[in-house]
């Protein structure tokens, strides 16, 4: 049992409060996932072709200042390192692939949570409410975000196993449920160049979508193929550079509720999270139909 929340801001005037609303929604899912929590936030994008990479250090005393000096030597004086607890967001006038390659070669001790132009992913063990406070989640502005609270059932309680998972640029996924064919599919995807950092089945789902997008699918097309190739029961919430999508498996046994107003679109495992949003009394509220893809995108 885990808790999922997702929020897509349609009214630009509400973007300043994205983090505040996400934090309130995520706090309501604490009972569904007390082991750990995570959030993917889309905000403050870098220039087209530049890189924004979020990394995690296992060493609480990691020398981020030294890393910043190396970044400036390697990628120019405009390279930046912004630290939040044991995470940091690296920005550079280089491609995300170049920055990830540089990290893999010179700093393999750092785990890459996400890469792209707009996404930032933060994760932490322990109470979701502590995660919200520790990372200042309510302070973020942005266009859309996903959150997850985890009750571990199939892998270890570690920061690395926490959601969201990202295996493609500006792409992330949170998942409530279980996949039955993830071990076989992981090996197939590895042969296609998709790299994994954990044994979590949700990371395989994220990797599958990344592969389909590399093959030329739109996000909606990739989710259509997922219905054919992913076995199990699941509710997925997916974030991309310009949008947000939700998909429930053909059986539809995992709980989910959705709502939409002129200002926002949202989903959660339980309505009590959506009930925290402004204007919810005027929202259209429904349960997602199994296999139907729900998505919102910016131009």
Rosetta blueprint (number, residue, H / E / L):
1 X L
2 X L
3 X E
4 X E
5 X E
6 X E
7 X E
8 X E
9 X E
10 X L
11 X L
12 X H
13 X H
14 X H
15 X H
16 X H
17 X H
18 X H
19 X H
20 X H
21 X H
22 X H
23 X H
24 X H
25 X H
26 X H
27 X H
28 X H
29 X L
30 X H
31 X H
32 X H
33 X L
34 X E
35 X L
36 X E
37 X E
38 X E
39 X E
40 X E
41 X E
42 X E
43 X L
44 X L
45 X L
46 X L
47 X L
48 X L
49 X L
50 X L
51 X E
52 X E
53 X E
54 X E
55 X E
56 X E
57 X E
58 X L
59 X L
60 X L
61 X L
62 X L
63 X L
64 X H
65 X H
66 X H
67 X H
68 X H
69 X H
70 X H
71 X H
72 X H
73 X H
74 X H
75 X H
76 X L
77 X L
78 X L
79 X L
80 X E
81 X E
82 X E
83 X E
84 X E
85 X L
86 X L
87 X E
88 X E
89 X E
90 X E
91 X E
92 X E
93 X L
94 X L
95 X L
96 X H
97 X H
98 X H
99 X H
100 X H
101 X H
102 X H
103 X H
104 X H
105 X H
106 X H
107 X L
108 X L
109 X L
110 X E
111 X E
112 X E
113 X E
114 X E
115 X E
116 X E
117 X L
118 X L
119 X E
120 X E
121 X E
122 X E
123 X E
124 X E
125 X E
126 X L
127 X L
128 X H
129 X H
130 X H
131 X H
132 X H
133 X H
134 X H
135 X L
136 X L
137 X H
138 X H
139 X H
140 X L
141 X L
142 X L
143 X L
144 X E
145 X E
146 X E
147 X E
148 X E
149 X E
150 X E
151 X L
152 X L
153 X L
154 X L
155 X L
156 X L
157 X L
158 X L
159 X L
160 X L
161 X L
162 X L
163 X L
164 X L
165 X E
166 X E
167 X E
168 X E
169 X L
170 X L
171 X E
172 X E
173 X E
174 X E
175 X E
176 X E
177 X E
178 X E
179 X E
180 X L
181 X L
182 X H
183 X H
184 X H
185 X H
186 X H
187 X H
188 X H
189 X H
190 X H
191 X H
192 X L
193 X L
194 X L
195 X L
196 X L
197 X L
198 X L
199 X L
200 X L
201 X H
202 X H
203 X H
204 X H
205 X H
206 X H
207 X H
208 X H
209 X H
210 X H
211 X H
212 X H
213 X H
214 X H
215 X L
216 X L
217 X L
218 X L
219 X H
220 X H
221 X H
222 X H
223 X H
224 X H
225 X H
226 X H
227 X H
228 X H
229 X H
230 X L
231 X L
232 X E
233 X E
234 X E
235 X E
236 X E
237 X E
238 X E
239 X E
240 X E
241 X L
242 X L
243 X E
244 X E
245 X E
246 X E
247 X E
248 X E
249 X L
250 X L
251 X L
252 X L
253 X L
254 X L
255 X L
256 X L
257 X E
258 X E
259 X E
260 X E
261 X L
262 X L
263 X L
264 X E
265 X E
266 X E
267 X E
268 X E
269 X L
270 X L
271 X H
272 X H
273 X H
274 X H
275 X L
276 X L
277 X L
278 X L
279 X L
280 X H
281 X H
282 X H
283 X L
284 X E
285 X E
286 X E
287 X L
288 X L
289 X L
290 X L
291 X L
292 X L
293 X L
294 X E
295 X E
296 X E
297 X E
298 X L
299 X L
